[in-house]
Amino acid sequence: MKLLDKYILKKFLTAYVFTVLIMVAVILVIDFTEKNDDFIKHNVAISEIIFDYYIHLIPFYANMLSPITVFIATVFVTAKMASHTEIVAILSSGVSFKRLLVPYLIGSTLIGALIFGLIGWVIPNANKKSVAFQVKYVKSPFTYDSRNIHLKIAPDTYVYMESYNINSHVGYNFAIENIKGTNMTQKLTASSVQWNEEKEKWHVDRYTLRTFDGEKETIYHGGALDTTLNILPKDFESTYKLEQTMTLPELNRFIQEKRDRGADDIEIYLVEKYERYSYPFAIVILTVIGVIVSARKSRGGVGMQIALGFFLAFVFIIFVITSRSLAQVGDLEPHIAAWVPSIIFTGIGFLLYRYIPR
């Protein structure tokens, strides 16, 4: 790494860290203002607010703002160098524009690798505590009011409950069916099923078991029965920001479990998974675009270039939000939705590189 690379890389990373700290601080102040009434209502201690909520919220916002902050940092550093005629001097000395991009690519790759590690493992664990805090003090009490619940718990096994009480962990009008092909081979029914915390099993009283062999039906009436099912009480709990509280391995296991059950609400988790992989790539692309749009010395100073940086960064965020919404309602494949903003901005970057004078 040459002296020039170290010089640009230091300025770029310093500006990125400074931008992240400023923007996160502003958002935390806004968040505190919005939630202060809830804190007062529940008489939450300051220490609990800081150490159980905001300390875990910082990495979440730092990651969420990373495309904007890295772009703004790139534009700010490059535009300032251009205004001081440093870019002109560098290019006049025989350094090509592609070579000028190298320290930016190194810096954005380091940031992208850091972000991937954070969103894959660190931030989800922090979100577990911040989301739990919001559920406890900010959100309205959760109630499970779904009716006629159908769950696939194994390839040939299905569970039905008319309703479920999350406080007593009791499901009413319970049935479990074994179906092979189009034929039902076995069906167990009971008026209720209850989770036994001590045994970590489901308990039924006075059940009826029907076994089918062709047209022959055998009926058995039993008393108490403890059984293990591929469902747990947590499956009926609040799913508020659940996808943000799972590490990458946990998210993969959860998605596979949803698929095995034939669930129809899997898109939000797939979008979350694929976005974690696309985020680092987006950071590199936005860095390159930032250099391209701000490397030219402007008579009007750096103000217009920084404003352009803000505009393009927010356009990127709009693309992310729009594609995510389309994927969650099933109008766009999750893996495509996660990569659409990066693909579009890669094209924009290519056009800017070819046609913007430098």
C-alpha positions as CSV (number, residue, x, y, z in Angstrom):
1,M,0.0,0.0,0.0
2,K,1.5,3.3,-1.1
3,L,1.5,6.6,0.8
4,L,-1.4,7.9,-1.3
5,D,-3.5,4.9,-0.5
6,K,-2.9,5.3,3.2
7,Y,-3.7,9.0,3.0
8,I,-7.1,8.5,1.2
9,L,-8.0,5.4,3.2
10,K,-7.4,7.2,6.5
11,K,-9.5,10.2,5.4
12,F,-12.3,7.9,4.1
13,L,-12.6,5.7,7.1
14,T,-12.3,8.7,9.5
15,A,-15.1,10.5,7.7
16,Y,-17.2,7.3,7.7
17,V,-16.9,6.7,11.4
18,F,-17.6,10.4,12.1
19,T,-20.7,10.4,9.8
20,V,-22.0,7.2,11.5
21,L,-21.6,8.6,15.0
22,I,-23.4,11.9,14.0
23,M,-26.3,10.3,12.2
24,V,-26.8,7.6,14.9
25,A,-26.7,10.2,17.6
26,V,-29.4,12.3,15.8
27,I,-31.6,9.2,15.4
28,L,-31.2,8.2,19.0
29,V,-32.3,11.6,20.1
30,I,-35.4,11.5,17.9
31,D,-36.2,8.0,19.1
32,F,-35.9,9.0,22.7
33,T,-38.2,12.0,22.1
34,E,-40.8,9.7,20.5
35,K,-40.7,7.1,23.3
36,N,-40.1,9.3,26.3
37,D,-43.8,9.2,27.2
38,D,-43.8,5.4,27.2
39,F,-40.7,5.5,29.5
40,I,-42.4,7.8,31.9
41,K,-45.7,5.8,31.8
42,H,-43.9,2.6,32.8
43,N,-41.5,4.4,35.2
44,V,-38.4,2.9,33.5
45,A,-35.1,3.6,35.1
46,I,-32.5,5.6,33.1
47,S,-30.0,2.8,33.5
48,E,-32.4,0.3,32.1
49,I,-33.2,2.6,29.1
50,I,-29.5,3.1,28.4
51,F,-28.1,-0.4,29.0
52,D,-31.1,-2.6,28.0
53,Y,-32.2,-0.6,25.0
54,Y,-30.1,2.2,23.5
55,I,-26.7,0.5,23.9
56,H,-28.1,-2.4,21.9
57,L,-29.8,-0.1,19.4
58,I,-26.6,1.7,18.3
59,P,-25.2,-1.2,16.1
60,F,-28.6,-1.7,14.6
61,Y,-28.9,1.9,13.4
62,A,-25.2,2.0,12.4
63,N,-25.8,-0.9,10.1
64,M,-29.2,0.4,8.8
65,L,-27.6,3.7,7.8
66,S,-24.4,2.2,6.4
67,P,-25.3,2.7,2.7
68,I,-26.1,6.3,3.3
69,T,-23.2,7.0,5.7
70,V,-20.6,5.3,3.4
71,F,-21.9,7.3,0.4
72,I,-21.9,10.6,2.2
73,A,-18.4,10.0,3.6
74,T,-17.1,9.1,0.1
75,V,-18.7,12.3,-1.4
76,F,-17.5,14.5,1.4
77,V,-13.9,13.3,1.3
78,T,-13.6,13.2,-2.5
79,A,-15.3,16.5,-3.1
80,K,-13.1,18.2,-0.5
81,M,-10.0,16.8,-2.1
82,A,-11.2,17.9,-5.5
83,S,-11.9,21.5,-4.2
84,H,-8.3,21.6,-2.9
85,T,-7.1,20.5,-6.3
86,E,-5.7,17.3,-4.8
87,I,-7.5,15.1,-7.3
88,V,-6.2,17.1,-10.2
89,A,-2.7,16.8,-8.9
90,I,-3.0,13.1,-8.4
91,L,-4.3,12.5,-11.9
92,S,-1.7,14.8,-13.4
93,S,1.1,12.8,-11.8
94,G,0.2,9.8,-13.9
95,V,-2.2,8.0,-11.5
96,S,-5.2,6.7,-13.5
97,F,-8.7,7.2,-12.2
98,K,-9.0,3.4,-11.8
99,R,-5.9,3.4,-9.6
100,L,-7.4,6.3,-7.6
101,L,-10.4,4.0,-6.8
102,V,-8.2,1.4,-5.1
103,P,-8.0,2.9,-1.6
104,Y,-11.8,3.5,-1.7
105,L,-12.4,-0.1,-2.7
106,I,-10.1,-1.3,0.1
107,G,-12.0,0.9,2.6
108,S,-15.5,-0.1,1.4
109,T,-14.5,-3.8,1.4
110,L,-13.3,-3.5,5.0
111,I,-16.5,-1.8,5.9
112,G,-18.6,-4.3,4.0
113,A,-16.8,-7.3,5.7
114,L,-17.4,-5.6,9.1
115,I,-21.1,-5.0,8.3
116,F,-21.6,-8.6,7.2
117,G,-20.2,-9.9,10.4
118,L,-22.3,-7.5,12.4
119,I,-25.6,-8.2,10.6
120,G,-24.9,-11.9,10.6
121,W,-24.1,-12.5,14.3
122,V,-23.6,-9.4,16.5
123,I,-26.6,-7.2,15.7
124,P,-29.2,-9.9,15.9
125,N,-28.0,-10.8,19.4
126,A,-28.2,-7.1,20.4
127,N,-31.7,-6.8,18.8
128,K,-32.9,-9.7,21.0
129,K,-32.6,-7.3,24.0
130,S,-33.7,-4.1,22.3
131,V,-36.8,-5.7,20.8
132,A,-37.6,-7.4,24.1
133,F,-37.4,-3.9,25.7
134,Q,-39.8,-2.5,23.1
135,V,-42.3,-5.3,23.5
136,K,-42.2,-4.8,27.3
137,Y,-42.4,-1.0,27.5
138,V,-43.4,0.5,24.1
139,K,-45.6,-1.9,22.1
140,S,-49.2,-2.7,23.1
141,P,-49.6,-6.0,24.9
142,F,-49.5,-8.9,22.5
143,T,-52.6,-11.1,22.0
144,Y,-52.8,-14.2,19.9
145,D,-56.3,-14.1,18.2
146,S,-55.8,-16.4,15.3
147,R,-58.6,-18.9,14.7
148,N,-58.7,-22.3,13.0
149,I,-54.9,-22.8,13.2
150,H,-53.4,-25.3,10.8
151,L,-49.8,-26.4,11.1
152,K,-47.6,-28.9,9.2
153,I,-45.2,-30.4,11.8
154,A,-43.8,-33.3,9.7
155,P,-44.0,-34.4,6.1
156,D,-47.2,-36.4,6.7
157,T,-48.4,-34.9,10.0
158,Y,-50.7,-31.9,10.5
159,V,-52.0,-30.2,13.6
160,Y,-55.2,-28.3,14.0
161,M,-56.4,-26.0,16.9
162,E,-59.6,-24.0,16.9
163,S,-57.9,-21.4,19.1
164,Y,-54.9,-21.0,21.4
165,N,-54.4,-19.2,24.7
166,I,-50.8,-17.8,25.0
167,N,-51.2,-17.1,28.7
168,S,-52.2,-20.7,29.8
169,H,-50.5,-22.4,26.8
170,V,-53.7,-24.3,26.0
171,G,-55.0,-25.1,22.5
172,Y,-58.7,-25.9,22.1
173,N,-60.4,-28.5,19.9
174,F,-57.1,-30.1,19.1
175,A,-56.5,-32.6,16.3
176,I,-53.4,-34.2,14.9
177,E,-53.7,-36.1,11.6
178,N,-51.4,-38.4,9.7
179,I,-52.0,-38.2,5.9
180,K,-50.1,-40.3,3.3
181,G,-50.8,-39.1,-0.2
182,T,-54.5,-38.4,-0.2
183,N,-55.4,-40.9,2.5
184,M,-55.7,-40.3,6.2
185,T,-54.1,-43.1,8.2
186,Q,-54.6,-41.8,11.7
187,K,-56.3,-39.0,13.6
188,L,-56.1,-38.0,17.3
189,T,-58.6,-35.5,18.7
190,A,-59.0,-34.0,22.1
191,S,-61.0,-31.1,23.5
192,S,-57.7,-29.4,24.5
193,V,-53.9,-29.7,24.5
194,Q,-51.7,-28.0,27.1
195,W,-47.9,-27.4,27.3
196,N,-46.2,-29.0,30.2
197,E,-43.3,-26.8,31.1
198,E,-41.7,-29.3,33.5
199,K,-41.7,-32.2,31.0
200,E,-41.4,-30.0,28.0
201,K,-44.2,-32.0,26.3
202,W,-47.8,-31.4,25.2
203,H,-50.4,-33.0,27.4
204,V,-53.9,-34.1,26.4
205,D,-56.7,-35.6,28.5
206,R,-59.5,-37.9,27.3
207,Y,-58.4,-38.2,23.7
208,T,-59.9,-40.3,20.8
209,L,-57.6,-42.0,18.4
210,R,-58.9,-43.2,15.0
211,T,-56.9,-45.5,12.8
212,F,-57.8,-46.1,9.2
213,D,-56.8,-49.1,7.1
214,G,-58.6,-48.8,3.8
215,E,-62.3,-48.7,4.7
216,K,-61.7,-50.2,8.1
217,E,-61.7,-47.8,11.0
218,T,-60.5,-48.5,14.5
219,I,-61.4,-46.2,17.4
220,Y,-59.6,-46.0,20.7
221,H,-60.5,-43.8,23.6
222,G,-57.6,-43.0,26.0
223,G,-57.0,-41.1,29.2
224,A,-53.9,-38.9,29.7
225,L,-51.2,-38.7,27.1
226,D,-47.9,-36.8,26.9
227,T,-46.5,-36.3,23.5
228,T,-43.7,-34.4,21.7
229,L,-44.7,-32.3,18.8
230,N,-42.7,-30.1,16.4
231,I,-44.3,-27.0,17.8
232,L,-43.6,-25.0,20.9
233,P,-45.3,-22.2,22.8
234,K,-42.9,-19.7,21.3
235,D,-44.4,-20.4,17.9
236,F,-47.5,-18.6,19.1
237,E,-45.7,-15.6,20.7
238,S,-45.2,-12.2,19.2
239,T,-43.3,-12.1,15.9
240,Y,-42.5,-8.4,16.2
241,K,-39.2,-7.8,14.4
242,L,-38.4,-11.5,14.9
243,E,-36.4,-11.7,11.7
244,Q,-34.0,-9.0,13.1
245,T,-33.3,-11.0,16.3
246,M,-31.9,-14.1,14.6
247,T,-28.3,-14.7,13.6
248,L,-27.6,-16.0,10.1
249,P,-27.5,-19.7,11.2
250,E,-30.7,-19.2,13.3
251,L,-32.4,-17.5,10.4
252,N,-31.5,-20.4,8.0
253,R,-32.8,-23.0,10.4
254,F,-36.0,-21.0,11.0
255,I,-36.6,-20.6,7.3
256,Q,-36.1,-24.3,6.7
257,E,-38.5,-25.1,9.6
258,K,-41.1,-22.8,8.0
259,R,-40.7,-24.5,4.7
260,D,-41.1,-28.0,6.3
261,R,-44.3,-26.8,7.9
262,G,-45.6,-25.4,4.6
263,A,-45.9,-21.9,6.1
264,D,-47.1,-19.0,3.8
265,D,-45.4,-16.2,5.7
266,I,-41.8,-17.0,4.8
267,E,-41.1,-14.0,2.5
268,I,-40.2,-11.5,5.2
269,Y,-37.5,-13.9,6.5
270,L,-36.1,-14.7,3.0
271,V,-35.8,-11.0,2.3
272,E,-34.0,-10.4,5.6
273,K,-31.6,-13.3,4.7
274,Y,-30.7,-12.1,1.2
275,E,-30.4,-8.5,2.2
276,R,-27.7,-9.5,4.6
277,Y,-25.7,-10.8,1.7
278,S,-26.4,-7.9,-0.6
279,Y,-25.6,-5.1,1.9
280,P,-21.8,-5.4,1.7
281,F,-21.9,-5.4,-2.1
282,A,-24.1,-2.3,-2.1
283,I,-21.6,-0.5,0.1
284,V,-18.8,-1.1,-2.4
285,I,-21.0,0.1,-5.3
286,L,-22.2,3.2,-3.5
287,T,-18.6,4.1,-2.7
288,V,-17.5,3.9,-6.3
289,I,-20.5,6.0,-7.4
290,G,-19.6,8.5,-4.7
291,V,-16.1,8.9,-6.0
292,I,-17.3,9.3,-9.6
293,V,-19.8,12.0,-8.9
294,S,-17.5,14.1,-6.6
295,A,-14.1,13.7,-8.1
296,R,-14.5,16.7,-10.4
297,K,-13.7,20.2,-9.1
298,S,-16.7,22.3,-9.0
299,R,-16.8,26.1,-9.1
300,G,-19.8,26.1,-6.8
301,G,-17.8,24.3,-4.1
302,V,-18.6,21.0,-2.4
303,G,-22.1,21.9,-1.4
304,M,-23.8,20.7,-4.6
305,Q,-21.8,17.5,-4.7
306,I,-22.7,16.6,-1.1
307,A,-26.3,17.4,-1.8
308,L,-26.2,15.1,-4.8
309,G,-24.7,12.5,-2.5
310,F,-27.6,12.8,-0.1
311,F,-30.1,12.6,-3.0
312,L,-28.6,9.4,-4.5
313,A,-28.2,7.8,-1.1
314,F,-31.9,8.3,-0.3
315,V,-32.9,7.1,-3.8
316,F,-31.1,3.9,-3.0
317,I,-33.0,3.6,0.3
318,I,-36.3,4.1,-1.5
319,F,-35.4,1.3,-3.9
320,V,-34.6,-0.9,-0.9
321,I,-37.9,-0.2,0.8
322,T,-39.9,-0.6,-2.3
323,S,-38.3,-3.9,-3.4
324,R,-38.7,-5.2,0.2
325,S,-42.4,-4.3,0.3
326,L,-43.0,-6.0,-3.1
327,A,-41.2,-9.2,-1.9
328,Q,-43.2,-9.3,1.4
329,V,-46.5,-9.2,-0.5
330,G,-45.4,-11.9,-2.9
331,D,-45.1,-9.6,-6.0
332,L,-41.3,-10.1,-6.3
333,E,-39.0,-13.0,-5.5
334,P,-37.1,-12.3,-2.2
335,H,-33.7,-13.0,-3.6
336,I,-34.4,-10.7,-6.6
337,A,-35.8,-8.0,-4.3
338,A,-32.7,-8.0,-2.1
339,W,-30.4,-7.5,-5.1
340,V,-32.5,-5.2,-7.3
341,P,-31.2,-1.9,-5.7
342,S,-27.6,-3.0,-6.0
343,I,-28.1,-4.1,-9.6
344,I,-29.8,-0.9,-10.6
345,F,-27.1,1.2,-8.9
346,T,-24.3,-0.9,-10.5
347,G,-25.8,0.1,-13.9
348,I,-26.0,3.8,-12.7
349,G,-22.4,3.6,-11.6
350,F,-21.3,2.2,-15.0
351,L,-23.1,5.0,-16.9
352,L,-21.7,7.7,-14.6
353,Y,-18.2,6.3,-15.0
354,R,-18.5,6.4,-18.8
355,Y,-20.1,9.8,-19.2
356,I,-19.3,12.1,-16.3
357,P,-16.1,14.1,-17.1
358,R,-13.3,13.7,-14.6
